[in-house]
Amino acid sequence: MADKELRRLKRRELLQMLLMECEEAERLEQESGRLREQLDALQEQMATIMESYERLKKKLDVKDERLNQKDEKIAMLKNEVEEWKSRAMPETAGHRLAAGAGRIIPITHGRISVRR
């Protein structure tokens, strides 16, 4: 309101306006208090969530480290298996022996007929 309009108002009207403003200020103060309480509760929840997050993160880091160690061990064992295979099945002239090499082939007595 402009100053001129305020000066024209009667005392009773001014008091009513002042009372309304005080009531509004009180209502806003109560709402502010209620919102502060909600904010505090949310901050407590957030702190609890962050603690849980940190614990889970540490557990996951430990599990990741274990998985990495197991992956390294698997790779090492695969290399060892390949080495053993290469030792057990020697290569001839750059080519591996035919499939079935290393198997025991039974020897039969007597004549073997060969079909052509």
C-alpha positions in Angstrom: 0.0 0.0 0.0 1.1 3.5 -0.7 1.8 5.9 2.1 -1.2 8.1 1.2 -3.6 5.1 1.4 -2.2 4.1 4.8 -2.7 7.6 6.2 -6.3 7.6 5.1 -7.1 4.3 7.0 -8.7 4.5 10.3 -7.0 3.4 13.5 -9.2 0.3 13.7 -8.3 -0.8 10.1 -4.6 -0.3 10.8 -4.9 -2.4 14.0 -6.7 -5.2 12.0 -3.9 -5.1 9.4 -1.3 -5.3 12.1 -3.1 -8.2 13.7 -3.3 -10.0 10.4 0.4 -9.5 9.8 1.3 -10.8 13.3 -0.9 -13.9 12.7 0.8 -14.5 9.4 4.3 -14.1 11.0 3.3 -16.6 13.7 2.0 -19.1 11.2 5.2 -18.8 9.1 7.3 -19.2 12.3 5.4 -22.4 13.1 5.8 -23.7 9.6 9.5 -22.8 9.7 9.9 -24.8 12.9 8.0 -27.8 11.4 10.2 -27.6 8.3 13.4 -27.5 10.4 12.3 -30.6 12.2 11.7 -32.4 8.9 15.1 -31.2 7.6 16.8 -32.5 10.8 15.0 -35.9 10.4 16.1 -36.1 6.7 19.6 -35.2 7.6 19.7 -38.0 10.2 18.4 -40.4 7.6 21.0 -39.2 5.1 23.7 -39.8 7.6 22.5 -43.3 8.2 22.3 -44.0 4.5 25.8 -42.7 4.0 27.2 -44.9 6.8 25.5 -47.9 5.2 26.9 -46.9 1.8 30.4 -46.7 3.1 30.2 -50.1 4.8 28.8 -51.7 1.6 31.5 -50.0 -0.5 34.2 -51.4 1.7 32.7 -54.9 1.4 32.4 -54.6 -2.3 36.0 -53.4 -2.6 37.1 -56.5 -0.6 35.1 -58.7 -2.9 36.4 -57.0 -6.0 40.0 -57.6 -4.7 39.2 -61.3 -4.1 37.7 -61.6 -7.6 40.7 -60.0 -9.2 43.0 -62.4 -7.3 40.9 -65.4 -8.4 41.0 -64.1 -12.0 44.8 -63.8 -11.8 45.0 -67.3 -10.4 42.7 -68.7 -13.1 44.9 -67.1 -15.8 48.0 -68.5 -14.2 46.5 -72.0 -14.1 45.4 -71.8 -17.7 48.9 -70.9 -18.7 50.2 -73.9 -16.7 47.7 -76.2 -18.4 48.8 -74.9 -21.8 52.4 -75.5 -20.9 51.7 -79.1 -19.7 49.7 -79.7 -22.9 52.5 -78.5 -25.1 55.0 -80.7 -23.2 52.7 -83.7 -23.4 52.0 -83.3 -27.1 55.3 -82.3 -28.8 55.0 -80.5 -32.1 56.5 -82.1 -35.3 57.8 -79.8 -38.0 55.7 -76.9 -36.8 52.4 -79.0 -36.8 50.8 -80.7 -34.0 50.4 -84.5 -34.2 47.1 -85.8 -35.4 44.1 -85.9 -33.0 44.3 -89.0 -30.9 48.1 -88.7 -30.5 49.1 -89.9 -27.1 46.3 -92.5 -27.0 47.2 -96.2 -26.6 46.4 -98.1 -29.7 45.9 -101.8 -29.1 48.2 -104.1 -31.1 46.5 -107.2 -32.5 48.4 -110.4 -33.2 48.2 -112.0 -36.5 47.6 -110.6 -39.9 45.8 -107.4 -40.4 44.0 -107.0 -43.7 44.2 -103.6 -45.3 41.4 -102.7 -47.6 42.2 -100.5 -50.5 
